[in-house]
Amino acid sequence: MRHARLDYNRFQDPLNLIPEDEPVFLLRGQDKFAPELLLRWAAKLRLDGGDVNMAELVEDHAQEMINWQQDCYCKQPDL
């Protein structure tokens, strides 16, 4: 897998399910934009007739990020 940030290359795919040249993007809980992006992604999945369970999983994860940001902190992403 290919990350946009080279310092994220430490994140691995132990089952090798992601091809080495496939671009991936990691959103962190501290990223103030991450929850909204996840909610939009889930909405697009629903509108496209995608898996409702997957959409709910992503929405739940977005809510976890929102809760975490309220309890801890959030900021603009940086390098």
C-alpha positions as CSV (number, residue, x, y, z in Angstrom):
1,M,0.0,0.0,0.0
2,R,1.1,3.5,-0.8
3,H,0.4,6.3,1.7
4,A,0.4,9.9,0.8
5,R,2.6,10.6,3.8
6,L,5.9,8.6,3.9
7,D,5.8,8.6,7.8
8,Y,2.6,6.5,7.6
9,N,4.4,3.7,5.8
10,R,4.8,2.0,9.2
11,F,1.1,1.0,9.0
12,Q,1.0,-2.5,7.6
13,D,-1.4,-4.9,6.0
14,P,-0.5,-8.2,7.7
15,L,-2.7,-10.3,5.5
16,N,-1.4,-8.5,2.3
17,L,-4.9,-7.8,1.1
18,I,-3.9,-4.4,-0.2
19,P,-1.7,-4.4,-3.3
20,E,1.7,-2.7,-2.8
21,D,1.0,0.0,-5.4
22,E,-2.6,0.8,-4.2
23,P,-2.9,4.3,-2.8
24,V,-4.5,4.5,0.7
25,F,-5.4,7.5,2.9
26,L,-5.4,7.5,6.7
27,L,-7.7,9.8,8.7
28,R,-6.8,10.3,12.4
29,G,-9.2,11.0,15.2
30,Q,-7.5,14.3,15.9
31,D,-8.1,15.6,12.4
32,K,-11.0,18.0,12.8
33,F,-12.3,17.2,9.3
34,A,-12.3,13.4,9.6
35,P,-15.7,12.9,11.2
36,E,-17.5,15.0,8.5
37,L,-15.6,13.2,5.8
38,L,-16.6,9.8,7.1
39,L,-20.3,10.9,7.4
40,R,-20.2,12.2,3.8
41,W,-18.6,8.9,2.7
42,A,-21.3,6.9,4.4
43,A,-24.0,9.1,2.9
44,K,-22.6,8.6,-0.6
45,L,-22.4,4.8,0.0
46,R,-26.1,4.8,1.0
47,L,-27.1,6.9,-2.0
48,D,-25.3,4.6,-4.4
49,G,-27.2,1.6,-3.0
50,G,-24.2,0.3,-1.0
51,D,-24.1,-1.9,2.1
52,V,-26.2,-0.3,4.8
53,N,-24.3,-2.2,7.5
54,M,-21.0,-0.7,6.2
55,A,-22.5,2.8,6.2
56,E,-23.7,2.3,9.8
57,L,-20.2,1.1,10.8
58,V,-18.6,4.2,9.3
59,E,-21.2,6.5,10.9
60,D,-20.6,4.9,14.3
61,H,-16.9,5.4,13.8
62,A,-17.4,9.0,12.9
63,Q,-19.4,9.5,16.1
64,E,-16.5,7.9,18.1
65,M,-14.2,10.5,16.5
66,I,-16.6,13.3,17.4
67,N,-16.7,12.1,21.0
68,W,-12.9,11.7,21.1
69,Q,-12.4,15.2,19.8
70,Q,-14.7,16.6,22.4
71,D,-12.9,14.7,25.2
72,C,-9.4,15.1,24.0
73,Y,-8.6,17.6,21.2
74,C,-8.7,18.2,17.5
75,K,-6.8,20.3,15.1
76,Q,-6.2,21.0,11.4
77,P,-4.2,18.2,9.8
78,D,-0.5,18.8,9.3
79,L,2.6,17.1,8.0
